Amino acid sequence: KRYSAVYNAFDYYTVSSKAMADVFKRSYGAGENQMLYLGFPRTDALFKEKLEVNTEVKEKKTILYLPTYRENQEELHPLDVEKIKSALSNDYQLVIKLHPHVAKLAASQKDDEFVSWHSDSTTEELIKKADVLITDYSSVAYDYALTHPFGKLIFYWYDKEEYALTTGIQSNVEESLPSKYCTNEEEIIASILSSSVNQLERFNQTWNTYNDGHSVERVAEVVGKWMC
């Protein structure tokens, strides 16, 4: 009801793809006549940055963990950092940034040679440097795929059943994931070490169709015509 009240206040939706338009229509009762297939203006910068990433030579690759917010969350997300460190610390470093609503949970955590906890860095800055992104149900997955079309995107759904009941998951979203979602650290480690390539090209075609670096131009053109 809270989300519907927000979306019902809009006359039009600027969307990045048909798949995203279908979400608004299916979940919030929006109509096709409200959809503007123009892409998200904020992604223009991300699209251009993909030309610059992956050029830096690094001693170790960076794994970025960006979990989303859970209602009434009082504990850290159950990611066994020590287990991942034991398996991957020779070649990787781990960066963790919690959602701003629960960032205080990281206050007692200590950085070491493998893991660092970030609260001041922006998500965009961290995504740009990430060789691997681990997230769950967050829209940062779309930003990462756009910036790193040849990167590795891992979905860590340790609480899928509970999250589906309390918050909700789009019924067909699994079909578009670039790889099978993980439910534990063993699966995460195996996915990172796997030589198989994520299907981020297909993922981008589905969700970032119109996020092509020219969204601002299209939005400005449409608004300009309305003002004439």
Residue pairs with C-beta under 8 A, 6 or more apart in sequence:
3 27
3 28
4 28
4 29
7 13
7 24
7 28
7 30
8 28
8 29
10 34
11 34
12 34
12 35
12 36
13 21
13 24
13 30
13 34
13 35
13 36
14 36
14 38
14 39
14 40
14 41
14 215
14 219
15 21
15 24
15 35
15 36
15 37
15 38
15 210
16 39
16 40
16 43
16 142
16 207
16 208
16 209
16 210
16 211
17 37
17 206
17 207
17 208
17 209
17 210
18 37
18 209
19 176
19 206
19 207
19 209
20 207
21 30
21 32
21 35
21 37
23 170
24 30
24 34
24 35
25 31
25 32
25 35
26 170
27 170
36 219
36 222
37 209
37 210
38 210
38 215
38 218
38 219
38 222
39 208
39 209
39 210
39 211
39 212
39 214
39 215
39 218
40 211
40 215
41 215
41 216
41 219
43 143
43 146
43 208
43 211
43 213
43 215
44 213
44 214
44 215
44 216
45 124
46 124
46 127
46 143
46 146
46 147
46 211
47 146
47 147
47 211
47 212
47 213
48 213
49 128
49 147
50 146
50 147
50 148
50 149
52 128
53 128
53 129
53 147
53 148
54 148
54 150
54 151
60 91
60 92
60 93
61 91
61 92
61 93
61 131
61 132
62 92
62 93
62 94
62 95
62 129
62 130
62 131
62 132
63 84
63 88
63 92
63 93
63 94
63 95
63 130
63 131
63 132
63 133
63 134
63 192
64 95
64 96
64 97
64 126
64 127
64 129
64 130
64 132
64 133
64 134
65 79
65 94
65 95
65 96
65 97
65 134
65 135
65 156
66 97
66 123
66 126
66 127
66 133
66 134
66 135
66 138
66 140
67 77
67 79
67 98
67 99
67 135
67 136
67 138
67 156
68 99
68 135
68 136
68 137
68 138
69 99
69 101
69 102
70 102
70 159
70 163
70 166
70 167
71 166
71 167
73 101
73 102
73 105
74 105
75 105
76 98
76 105
76 106
76 109
77 98
77 158
78 158
79 96
79 134
79 156
79 185
80 185
81 94
81 96
81 114
81 115
83 185
83 189
84 94
84 185
84 188
84 189
85 94
85 114
85 115
87 189
87 193
88 94
88 189
88 192
88 193
89 113
89 114
92 114
92 131
92 132
92 192
93 113
93 114
93 115
93 116
94 114
94 115
94 116
95 115
95 116
95 118
95 126
95 129
95 130
96 106
96 109
96 115
96 116
96 117
96 118
97 117
97 118
97 119
97 121
97 123
97 126
98 105
98 106
98 117
98 119
103 119
106 117
106 119
109 117
111 117
118 126
123 140
123 143
124 143
127 133
127 140
127 143
127 144
127 147
127 148
128 147
130 144
130 148
130 151
131 148
131 151
131 152
132 151
132 152
132 153
132 154
132 192
133 140
133 141
133 144
133 148
133 151
133 152
133 153
133 154
134 154
134 155
134 156
134 188
135 141
135 144
135 153
135 154
135 155
135 156
136 155
136 156
136 157
136 158
136 163
137 157
137 163
137 167
137 169
141 153
141 155
142 207
142 208
142 211
144 151
144 153
145 151
145 153
145 178
145 200
145 203
145 204
145 207
145 208
146 204
146 208
146 211
148 200
149 200
149 201
149 204
150 197
150 200
151 198
151 200
152 191
152 192
152 198
153 178
153 179
153 198
153 200
153 203
154 179
154 182
154 188
154 191
154 192
155 177
155 179
155 181
155 182
156 181
156 182
156 183
156 188
157 163
157 181
157 182
157 183
158 183
158 184
160 169
160 181
160 183
163 169
174 181
176 202
176 203
176 206
176 207
177 203
178 198
178 199
178 200
178 202
178 203
179 191
179 196
179 198
179 199
182 188
182 191
210 218
